Amino acid sequence: MRWVLSKLITELGFKRSDLYVVDADSSMSAMLTSFSENFPERYVNVGISEQGLVGVAVGIASCGKKVVICTYSMFLMRAWEQLRNLVGRTRLDVKIVGTHSGISSYGDGPSHQCIEDVALMRVIPGMKVFVPADSIALRCCFEDIIDSEGPTYIRVGRDEDERVYSECSCRLGVANVIKDGGDVAIIASGGMVAEALKAANELKRLGIDAAVIDSHTIKPIDRDTILKYAMKTGAVVTAEEHSIYGGLGSAVAELLVNEYPVPIAFVGIKDAFGKSARNLSDLRRYLGLTSSDIVNAVRKVVSRR
Amino acid sequence: MRRRSYEEPIPISELKLDLSSVDVPVIRNIVSRGFNKNQLLILKEIRCNIGRSLTSILRDASRRYGIPLSTLKLNAKILKDLNILKVDNGGSRGVYLTPLGEFVCELLGITSYGREFSVDPKLIQSLNEKASLVRKHVLEMMAEAGSGHVGASLSVVDVLVALYFAKMRYDPKNPSWPLRDRLILSEGHAAPALYAVLALAGFIPTSELYKLRDINNYLSGHPEIIIPGVDMVSGSLGQGLSVGCGMALALKRDGINSKVYVILGDGELDEGQVWEAALTASKYKLNNLVAIVDRNRYQQGGPTEHIKPLEPLAMKWIAFGWHVIEVNGHDFRELLRALNEVDYVMDKPSAIIAHTIKGKGYPPAEGNNDYHNKPISKDELRLWGFK
């Protein structure tokens, strides 16, 4: 994921002479060498200081540049207030890439596992939130995001765990229906899209026809697609590598409660921190983020319909 | 602030009279005692003669000051042994100061940046008149709004007036002119002073001033970017200098010869982000960035030195790699001299510590921290002869 990101940024660096990358000595720094070597005058490393990082990015953006911030999502959250007061209030062209998000740094433990970022970014007025399911989805939308006006938060994991797409089929702002179905709609984001697809296969054996929707743009959320599937299936399950408070599940629920209430269940992290694990699947099981957790949620929600 | 022509040596006794805080003169005195007159003279000459060889600098100095060449050579050798200066044998750099030497010079106030500077008394008079008018506006605006931070809004007035009416380049008809100098009021609670200055400079109509904090008006309690002439939002303390770094960096890399001035409150220096930015600015040698500290010695809860001591403040900036000048923040001659001096600094950002009086110009508020954000009534203003 990070290598793809670094390649994308360098490619865009050749295309756009106004693209700056600002970095806070994260592990992305080493991966950004292709950008920093090609465009030393447009690469800024402020050292381990995320609050200063956001300020510097806003200063550069105020001079008419496009700025990409690139650092650990977890530690970027310490600059939430700067993101709100400087990026949010000015609505300048700052694109914020939070790496190592969700539980992708499984080994490092709760201090590094960022499971609150979608909620925190979503509440900032004008901030868009994009969560690609894999590197293809990221590649698909990255240039559109850079071209778009105003700030966007891009949530990426450390490495790519599972490929979802074989070709580019995502469009920014439009939820991607990967699998159609009539009994239940599983709306997932990021790493949980792959789990949702696995769950849909298991459900087929149980005689439940599940639709799988990749809601990569969490803000602004794709109202039309989600409403359409809520009406079609009458039951919704959301799945995300994030706290169940304030993330994709909340965004979907906020929409449906107002416009078309249906039974809904959340698969996510339930008011807990992560934990150190030797591999991702152990941690997924520990936190209840596997395909079988989705299957259980679907069975419950379908019975409530 | 000391300024002298470089034709005469600096007596050691004068070196310690520079700064108004307690600690810096003491440290400066101690450090200067480690050097004799001749060594200080050599340091000063090297700072003023970049790229020349040691021999030619010493020969010149010997002739000019009537000191035997051998004496100067001996002292230069001592400085070399102390790792304060280095000679680039056969190279093009000539003699130069080591980072230690640079630090010592900054500490002793030996800089090459000083130039003779004279100000037209008429300009000073007009600035004084503008400052009185701005203060009057500030007080009336706040009485009208029924709230606001009187103390800082009055202490920073002269700094803003000096910048906008004798220094900065801008075009009120085109507030986003790319070649303009930028100003960030990082101590956003002094916004009324900025608005009054912007009105006087022609960015906003004076009549708008009296709608400060009104729901139907854009003059918000703290600066918002939609206000003509405001270059950056603020209100949350400690963030402006980082933004200034970003601006200065982008301008430098675009080859635009504009300056970025960031005004910080002294209480604001409690924020860690200020010092993150101080390191960033010195890393990127942002000589187009100028931090001006409104050193009125009070913050919301009391004197800065009780809440979280800042002294020796000048030392802190010097240690972070900045060029530091201390001035009386209500004396336009000193302010303009300092703002002129920073234009000559080539390799580092500059900090001007402007010693000010909180509430300056409004007798009951002067040095009285009760007026940090106390509402003032129109009746009270009338009592003191305003309006």
Interface residues (C-beta under 8 A of the other chain):
Chain A: Y20 V22 E41 R42 V44 V46 G47 S49 Q51 G52 L53 V54 G55 V56 A57 V58 G59 I60 A61 S62 C63 G64 K65 E81 Q82 N85 L86 R89 T90
Chain B: P178 E224 I225 D231 M232 V233 G235 S236 Q239 G240 L241 S242 V243 G244 C245 G246 M247 A248 L249 A250 L251 R253 D254 G272 Q273 E276 A277 L279 T280 K283 Y284
